[in-house]
Amino acid sequence: MSAQIIDGRAIAGRIQGEIKASAGDFLEAAGASPGLGVVLAGDDAASAMYVRMKRRACERVGIVSEARLLPSSASQREVEDAVRGFNEDPAIHGILVQLPLPDQIDEEAVLNEISLGKDVDGIHPMNLGKLGMRGREPTFTPATPTGAMILIEETGQTIEGARAVVVGRSNIVGLPVALMLANANATVTICHSRTRDLAGQVGNADIVVAAVGRPEYVKGAWLKPGAIVIDVGSNSVDDPASEKGYRYVGDVEFATARERAGFITKVPGGVGPMTITMLLQNTLKAAWRSVVA
């Protein structure tokens, strides 16, 4: 039996409908729409595309977006000044710094400049630190891991007590989602490219989150029958049969995994739409907090 597809697009669409309604309520209550400030430095084509997608999503749900577009030669001060400008702007409720930044920029210093109350991407070191501490609540949680957790919850399966394996240990996805799974009372193992017997680790997992950034790295044959599989990867691979000459695949070998898993996300159409949706949701939360405060 094939796995049930976890439809990230449909789930994201439903949540965005709720966000749009709440953004309308905010406009009525505050006299202005929620605002997102975006800082993009450099000429990375993928980063520029992601920013366009996020700004279009803002427009769809009634969030105003404003961008500071800086050249690849931008200085540390110019990037930090862009962030500080959004910090001081009462019309901007959330700030997104699109990563990666140019090589000459100290990324951590830039992220440290983001006001905690506007860190809607949830990547300020203070927010990430609180995520790893018992009894502490971050102001915001990172967008992609939060989206992944919602997709797991949408299966209706129990997270508490489950064995979870996260393949990947990045600050943006792997480590935060492992902490969120642990906070949901799963028993979590973090794996990576140097893990011994990765297949054995994955084979014991009720929940597998793949975020290693390698195409089809996690093999379907490794999976425990009935496992929940969340594929965070988005890798471009050559495909002469495609009109563009390439296609996107995840970090999981989908064709074989689908025949073994109980639930699985597709690439594209799984985690990606949820990442943008969680950014919108956090921006809306920040806006409402600003009027309550």
C-alpha positions as CSV (number, residue, x, y, z in Angstrom):
1,M,0.0,0.0,0.0
2,S,1.3,3.4,-0.9
3,A,1.8,6.1,1.7
4,Q,-0.7,8.8,2.3
5,I,0.6,12.1,0.8
6,I,0.8,15.0,3.3
7,D,-0.4,17.8,1.0
8,G,1.6,20.9,2.1
9,R,0.0,23.1,-0.5
10,A,-3.6,22.3,0.7
11,I,-2.7,22.7,4.4
12,A,-0.8,26.0,3.7
13,G,-3.7,27.2,1.7
14,R,-6.1,26.6,4.5
15,I,-3.9,28.3,7.1
16,Q,-3.3,31.3,4.7
17,G,-7.1,31.7,4.5
18,E,-7.2,32.0,8.3
19,I,-4.2,34.5,8.2
20,K,-6.0,36.6,5.5
21,A,-9.1,36.9,7.7
22,S,-7.1,37.8,10.8
23,A,-5.1,40.4,8.8
24,G,-8.3,42.0,7.8
25,D,-9.4,42.1,11.4
26,F,-6.0,43.7,12.3
27,L,-6.5,46.4,9.6
28,E,-9.9,47.2,11.0
29,A,-8.6,47.4,14.6
30,A,-5.3,49.2,14.0
31,G,-6.0,51.2,10.9
32,A,-3.0,49.7,9.0
33,S,-2.1,46.3,7.6
34,P,0.6,44.1,9.2
35,G,4.0,44.9,7.8
36,L,7.0,42.7,6.9
37,G,10.5,44.1,6.2
38,V,12.8,42.1,4.0
39,V,16.6,42.5,3.7
40,L,18.2,41.0,0.7
41,A,22.0,41.5,0.0
42,G,23.7,40.1,-3.0
43,D,22.7,38.8,-6.4
44,D,22.0,35.1,-5.6
45,A,19.2,34.1,-8.0
46,A,17.6,31.6,-5.7
47,S,17.5,34.1,-2.8
48,A,15.9,36.7,-5.1
49,M,13.3,34.2,-6.2
50,Y,12.5,33.2,-2.6
51,V,12.0,36.9,-1.7
52,R,9.7,37.4,-4.6
53,M,7.6,34.4,-3.6
54,K,7.4,35.6,0.0
55,R,6.4,39.1,-1.0
56,R,3.7,37.8,-3.3
57,A,2.4,35.6,-0.5
58,C,2.2,38.7,1.7
59,E,0.1,40.5,-0.9
60,R,-2.3,37.5,-1.1
61,V,-3.1,37.6,2.6
62,G,-3.1,41.4,3.2
63,I,0.4,41.9,4.7
64,V,2.4,44.8,3.4
65,S,6.0,44.0,2.5
66,E,8.8,46.4,2.1
67,A,12.3,45.4,0.8
68,R,15.8,46.7,1.3
69,L,17.7,45.4,-1.7
70,L,21.5,45.7,-1.3
71,P,24.3,44.9,-3.8
72,S,26.7,42.0,-3.2
73,S,29.3,44.6,-2.4
74,A,27.3,45.9,0.6
75,S,29.2,46.6,3.8
76,Q,28.5,45.2,7.2
77,R,27.2,48.6,8.3
78,E,24.8,48.9,5.3
79,V,23.2,45.5,6.0
80,E,22.9,46.2,9.8
81,D,21.5,49.7,9.1
82,A,18.8,48.2,6.9
83,V,17.8,45.9,9.8
84,R,18.0,48.7,12.3
85,G,15.8,50.9,10.1
86,F,13.1,48.2,10.1
87,N,13.5,47.8,13.9
88,E,12.6,51.5,14.3
89,D,9.7,51.5,11.8
90,P,6.4,51.1,13.7
91,A,4.7,50.1,10.4
92,I,7.0,47.0,10.2
93,H,6.1,44.2,12.5
94,G,8.4,41.5,11.3
95,I,11.9,41.4,9.8
96,L,13.2,38.7,7.4
97,V,16.9,38.7,6.5
98,Q,17.3,36.4,3.5
99,L,20.2,34.0,3.9
100,P,22.9,33.4,2.8
101,L,24.5,36.9,3.0
102,P,27.6,37.8,1.0
103,D,30.9,36.3,2.2
104,Q,32.1,39.6,3.7
105,I,29.1,39.9,6.0
106,D,29.2,38.6,9.6
107,E,25.8,36.8,9.5
108,E,25.5,36.3,13.3
109,A,26.1,40.0,13.9
110,V,23.3,40.9,11.4
111,L,20.9,38.4,13.0
112,N,21.7,39.8,16.4
113,E,20.5,43.2,15.3
114,I,16.9,42.0,14.7
115,S,14.5,43.0,17.5
116,L,13.3,39.9,19.2
117,G,9.7,41.1,18.8
118,K,10.2,41.3,15.0
119,D,12.2,38.1,14.5
120,V,9.4,36.4,12.5
121,D,11.9,33.9,10.9
122,G,12.8,32.7,14.4
123,I,16.5,32.7,13.8
124,H,17.8,35.2,16.3
125,P,20.3,33.4,18.6
126,M,18.2,34.3,21.6
127,N,15.1,32.6,20.1
128,L,17.0,29.5,19.1
129,G,18.6,29.4,22.5
130,K,15.3,29.5,24.3
131,L,14.0,26.7,22.1
132,G,16.7,24.5,23.5
133,M,15.9,25.3,27.2
134,R,13.3,23.6,29.3
135,G,10.7,26.0,30.6
136,R,11.5,28.8,28.2
137,E,9.4,29.9,25.3
138,P,11.0,31.7,22.3
139,T,9.1,34.7,20.9
140,F,8.9,33.0,17.6
141,T,9.9,29.5,16.3
142,P,11.7,29.1,13.0
143,A,9.4,28.9,10.0
144,T,10.5,25.7,8.3
145,P,10.7,23.5,11.4
146,T,7.4,24.9,12.6
147,G,5.8,24.0,9.2
148,A,7.3,20.5,9.5
149,M,5.8,20.0,12.9
150,I,2.4,21.0,11.7
151,L,2.6,18.6,8.8
152,I,3.4,15.8,11.3
153,E,0.5,16.8,13.5
154,E,-1.8,16.8,10.4
155,T,-1.3,13.0,10.1
156,G,-3.2,12.5,13.3
157,Q,-0.5,10.2,14.6
158,T,0.9,10.6,18.1
159,I,4.2,12.4,18.5
160,E,4.6,11.8,22.2
161,G,6.7,8.7,22.9
162,A,7.5,8.2,19.2
163,R,11.1,7.6,18.0
164,A,12.1,10.4,15.7
165,V,15.2,10.7,13.5
166,V,16.3,14.0,12.1
167,V,18.8,13.7,9.2
168,G,20.7,17.0,9.2
169,R,21.9,19.4,11.9
170,S,21.8,22.9,10.4
171,N,20.9,25.9,12.6
172,I,18.0,26.7,10.3
173,V,16.2,23.3,10.1
174,G,17.9,20.2,11.6
175,L,18.7,21.4,15.1
176,P,15.5,23.4,15.7
177,V,13.2,20.7,14.4
178,A,15.0,18.2,16.7
179,L,14.4,20.5,19.7
180,M,10.7,20.9,18.7
181,L,10.2,17.2,18.5
182,A,11.9,16.7,21.8
183,N,9.6,19.4,23.3
184,A,6.7,17.4,21.9
185,N,8.0,14.4,23.9
186,A,9.4,12.4,21.1
187,T,12.7,10.5,21.6
188,V,15.0,12.2,19.1
189,T,18.2,11.1,17.4
190,I,20.1,13.6,15.2
191,C,21.9,12.1,12.3
192,H,24.2,13.5,9.6
193,S,26.5,12.5,6.8
194,R,29.0,11.0,9.3
195,T,26.5,8.9,11.3
196,R,27.5,5.3,11.5
197,D,24.8,2.9,10.3
198,L,22.4,5.7,9.2
199,A,20.2,3.1,7.6
200,G,19.8,1.4,10.9
201,Q,19.0,4.6,12.7
202,V,16.4,5.6,10.1
203,G,14.9,2.1,10.2
204,N,14.0,2.4,13.9
205,A,12.2,5.7,13.5
206,D,8.5,6.3,13.6
207,I,9.1,9.9,12.3
208,V,11.9,10.8,9.9
209,V,12.7,14.4,9.0
210,A,15.2,14.7,6.2
211,A,17.1,18.0,6.0
212,V,20.6,17.1,4.8
213,G,20.6,18.9,1.4
214,R,21.6,15.8,-0.7
215,P,19.3,14.5,-3.4
216,E,17.5,11.2,-2.5
217,Y,20.1,10.6,0.3
218,V,17.6,8.8,2.5
219,K,16.6,5.5,0.8
220,G,13.1,4.2,0.9
221,A,14.4,0.7,1.8
222,W,15.7,2.1,5.1
223,L,12.3,3.2,6.4
224,K,10.3,1.5,9.1
225,P,7.0,0.4,7.5
226,G,4.3,3.0,8.3
227,A,6.7,5.8,9.3
228,I,5.9,9.5,8.9
229,V,8.4,11.0,6.4
230,I,8.9,14.8,6.2
231,D,11.2,15.7,3.3
232,V,12.7,19.2,3.8
233,G,15.1,18.9,0.9
234,S,14.8,20.8,-2.4
235,N,17.6,19.7,-4.8
236,S,18.0,20.5,-8.5
237,V,19.0,17.5,-10.6
238,D,19.5,17.2,-14.3
239,D,16.5,15.9,-16.3
240,P,16.8,16.0,-20.1
241,A,13.1,15.0,-20.4
242,S,12.1,18.2,-18.5
243,E,11.4,21.4,-20.4
244,K,13.8,23.2,-18.2
245,G,16.4,20.5,-18.3
246,Y,16.2,19.9,-14.6
247,R,13.7,19.0,-11.9
248,Y,13.6,19.3,-8.1
249,V,13.8,16.2,-5.8
250,G,13.9,15.9,-2.1
251,D,16.4,14.4,0.3
252,V,14.3,11.2,0.3
253,E,14.2,8.6,-2.5
254,F,10.5,9.3,-3.0
255,A,9.5,6.5,-5.3
256,T,10.7,3.7,-3.0
257,A,9.8,5.6,0.2
258,R,6.2,6.0,-0.8
259,E,5.8,2.2,-1.0
260,R,7.1,1.8,2.6
261,A,6.1,4.9,4.6
262,G,2.7,5.5,6.1
263,F,2.7,9.2,5.4
264,I,5.1,11.3,3.3
265,T,5.5,14.8,1.8
266,K,6.3,15.5,-1.8
267,V,8.9,17.8,-3.3
268,P,7.8,20.2,-4.4
269,G,4.5,20.8,-2.6
270,G,5.3,19.6,0.9
271,V,7.3,21.6,3.4
272,G,8.0,24.6,1.0
273,P,4.5,26.1,1.1
274,M,4.5,25.7,4.9
275,T,7.7,27.7,5.3
276,I,6.2,30.7,3.7
277,T,3.0,30.3,5.5
278,M,4.7,30.1,8.9
279,L,6.5,33.3,8.1
280,L,3.2,35.0,7.3
281,Q,1.7,33.6,10.5
282,N,4.5,34.9,12.7
283,T,4.3,38.3,11.0
284,L,0.6,38.4,11.9
285,K,1.4,37.4,15.5
286,A,3.9,40.1,15.8
287,A,1.4,42.7,14.5
288,W,-1.2,41.7,17.0
289,R,1.3,41.7,19.8
290,S,2.3,45.3,18.9
291,V,-1.3,46.6,19.4
292,V,-1.8,44.5,22.6
293,A,1.4,45.9,24.1
